[in-house]
Amino acid sequence: MKNRNHVGSRKAIKYRLFLYVLPCIAIVFIFSYLPLWGWSFAFFRYKPGKSVWDCAFVGWSNFKDLFGNAVLRRNLLRVLRNTFGIHFLGYVFSPLPMLFAVLLCEVRSKKFQKIVQTVTTLPNFISWVIMFSLSVTIFGANGLVNTALQEIGAGTINILNTDKHVWLTQVLLQQWKSLGWSAIIYFAAIAGLDQELYEAAMVDGAGRWSRIWYITIPQLIPTYFVLLIMSIGNFLNTGVDQYLAFGNAMNMDHIEVLDLYVYNLGIGSGQISYSVAAGMMKSLVAIVLFAGANFVSKKVRGTSVF
């Protein structure tokens, strides 16, 4: 009798846990899986304002045109070059949040730590439109930097309206916006490190920099690689808002990434079917990249996301 009651209580607990998570499952289904119906537009010659069933079915024609049409193929290769270039530069700067968290945790003043962490985290909650306004105010032709350079007779520098260093500029702006927010997970990881390791190192005479180099950073490397693998899954998802805000006639050839190209193709040019086809291929490539990075990490390091 006790066994029956025990089994019944376990089933009741599992049922309640399922009910707790059910709203989250429903939200994921509504916002992540239900929109996949829009992929059907890639197989029709869709015209805005009409039902998809009233448009001509073309099968794989839109996918073939993306690579068969010379103009579309050239534009696609150009935006892929921009996307890959910006992402590779982003990976170069990816250790910055970890190093920032490590160095800030070494500051003795807790008040100073909180102020710096708050100031560096706030830009994450500011839209890219406002970030663009701040950038123009600071780095624009009549901004703070150029005004100061003119006052000392050093001339001016063109930062936002040139195509010479667009990739680097955008990556640095991303770091400015997300540095504090990205470091939060490293702050949590540092707080969870075994303090006995530091105490033993101090007994052995290890200094502050030795403890950082031989204890803190090696303990954070697994967290860094997990985040890196997850970011590889979003390799082609660069977003629209940043590049739409900072794009202009001078730098468009170098700032137009794949997401912005899909937006311009669908919303700007009205070629909905081609833009959906490009978006589908982007998602499939992202899945392959994520699975490949996870497989390599599991073989090389013995750890993976799944």
N, C-alpha and C positions, 0 to 999 in steps of 0.2 A: 504493500500500500504506500509505504514511504517512497519507494522507487517511482511509482506512478506519479505521485505528487511532485517529486523532484523533476521528473521529465516534463510534466505539465508546466511547472514554473519556469523551466529553461525555455520552453517554447513561447511562453508568454513574454519573457524578457526579449527574445529574438524578435517577436512580433512588434513589441513596442519600439525596439531599436530601428526596425524597418520603417515604422510610421514616422520616427524622428527624421530619418534621412529621405523619406519620400518627397517632401517639398523640394529638396535640393536636386533629386533625380528629375523631378518635373521641370524645374528651371533649366537644367542642362538640356533636357530633351527639347524644350520650347525654343531656347535661344541658340543651341548648338547643332541639333539634329534636324529639327523641323525646317530650318532655312535651307537645308540641302536640297529641298524640292526645287530651289532656284537653279540648280545645275541643269535641269531639263531645258533651260533656255539655250544652252550651248548646242543643242541638237536641232534647233529650229531656226529659221530666218525670221527672228522675232522683230516686230515693229512696235514701238511704244504706243500704248493705248489700246492695243488689241489683246484678246485672249491668246495664250500660247497655242491653243488648239485650233485657232483660226489662221495660224501662220504655217508656212510651208515647212515640212519636215525635211532636213538636209543631212541627217546622220552625222558622219564624221567630217563633213565638208569644212566646217568652221575651224576645226583643228588642223586640217590639211592646209588651209589658207594661211594660218599663222606662220607656217614654215615654208609654204610654197610660194606665197606672194612676196615679191622682192622687197617691197616697201615695208610690209608688216614684219618680215624676217629681219630686215636691217634695224628697225626700231626696237624689236624684241631683243636682239643681241646688244644694242646700245644700253637699254635699261637693265639688262642682266649684268653688263659690265659695271654699271653704276652701283647696282645692288650688291654685287660681290665685293667691289672695292670698298664701299662704306662698311660692310659687315666685317671684312678682314681687318680694317683699321679699328673697328670696334673691339675685335678680339685682342688686338695689341694693347688696348687700354683696359681690357676687362679685369686685370688684377688690381686696378686702382681702388675700387671699393673695399677690397680685403685689406690692402695696405693702409688705407685711410682709417678703417676700423681698428687695426692693430695699433697704429701710432696714436690715435685719439684715446684708446684705452690706457695707454702709458702715461697720459697726462694726469698729474696728481690732483688737480683741482676738479672736483666733481661739478661744480657750478659752471666752470669753463667748458667742460665736456658737454653738458646739457645745452649750453648756448650754441656751441658750434654744431652739434647734432641737429638742433632745431633749425638753425639758419640754413644748413645744407640740405635738410629734408623738405623744407617749404617749397622750393621750386618744382618738386614733383607734382604738387597739387595745383600748379599754375598752367593754364592752357598754353599751347604753342603760339597762339595769336598774341597773348600777352608777352611771352618770351621773345617773340619777334619785335614787339614794340620796345622792349627793354634793350634788345640787341641793337636796334636802329638808334636808340638814344645814346648808347655807349659807343658802338662801332660804326655808325652811319657816317655819311659824308660830312654832315654837320654835327656829329656826335661828340661825346666827351673826349674820346681819344684823339680824334683829328683836330679838335679845337685846341687841345693841349699841345699837340705837335706843331700847329701853326703858330702858337704863341712863342715857342722856342725856336721857330724858324727851321723845323725839320721836315716841312712838307706834309703831305697827307698819304694815308694808305687806304687802299680800296679792299675792304674785307668781305662785304656782303654782296657787292655787285661785280663779281669777277668769277671766271670759271677756272682759275689757276689752282686754287686750293679748296675747292668746294667740299670734297670728301672729308678733308681734315677739319675744316670749319664745322661741318655738321656733326662730326663725331665729338668734337670738343664741346659743342653746344649740348649734345646728349649727355655728356659727362657732367656738365654744369647742372643740368636739370635733374639727373637721376643719381648722382653720387651718394648723397646722404641716404636716400631711400634704399638703394642697393646695398648699402653697408649695414642695414638693420639686421639682416640675417646673420652677418658675421659678428655683430655685437652679441647676438643671442648665442652663437656658437662659442665665442670666447668666454661668455659667462658660464657656460656648461663645462669648460675644461677642468680637468682634475688639478686642484691646487697643490696636491702633494708633489706633483712633478716639479712645480716651481720651487717649492720648499726644499726638495732634494737637490735641485740644481744650485740654489743659493748656498746650501751647506757645502756643496762641492766647489764653491767659489765662482760660479758663473755670473757674469754681469748682466745688465739689462738687455743689451743687444744680443748677447749669446742666448739668453732665454727666449727672445723673440725669434731668433734664427733657427734654433734647434728644437724648440718646443711649440711655440704658438703657431708659426707658419706651417710646419708639417702637420699639425693637428687640424688646420683649416683647409689643407689641400683637398681632402675628400669632398668637403662642402663646395669648394670652388669647382671641382670637376663635375659634380652633379648639376650645378647651375649652368656650367658650360655646355653639357650635353643637352640640357633642356633648351638652351638658347640656340643650339644648332638646329633643333626641331623647328624653330621660328626663323630660320636663316633667311627665307624670302619674305617674311612678314615684317617689313620695315615701317609700315604705317603710311598714312597720307598727310595728316595734319601738319607735321613739321615741314615737309618738303613742299607742300602746297603753299604754306605761309612764306617760306624763304625763297621760293622759286621766282625767277624773273627772266626777262628776255636775254640777259647776259649769261646766265648760268644754267638755263633749262636743259641743255644737252648733257650736262654732267650731274644734275641734281634729280632728274626724273628717274626714280626707282620703279620697281615692278608694280607696287601697289598704286603709285601715282599714275603710272601708265595705264593700268586697268581702269582707274577712275576717269582719266581723261578720255580713254577710248569709249567707255560706256556712257558716262554722264556728259562729257564735253562734246564728243562726236556722235553720240546716239547709236553707236555700234554695240548694242547690248550683248548680242550673241557672241561676238569676238571677245568681249571683255570677260564674259562668264567662262568661255573656253580657256582663256589665259589664267583666270583665277583657279579653275579646276586643276590645271597642270601645275600651278604653283603649290596647291595643297598636296598633290600626290608627290611632288618632289620633296616637300617638307617632311612627309611621312618617311620617305626612303632615307633622307639625310638623318633623321632622328633615330631610326632603327639601325642604320649603319654606324653612327657614332656610339650608340648604346652597345652594339655588338663588339666594336673595337675596344671600348672601355672594359668590357667584361673579359675579353681575351688578354688585354695587356695588363690591366690593373686588378682584375679579379672582382671589381665592383661595377654595378650598373644601376640605372634607374629602375629597370624591371627585368 
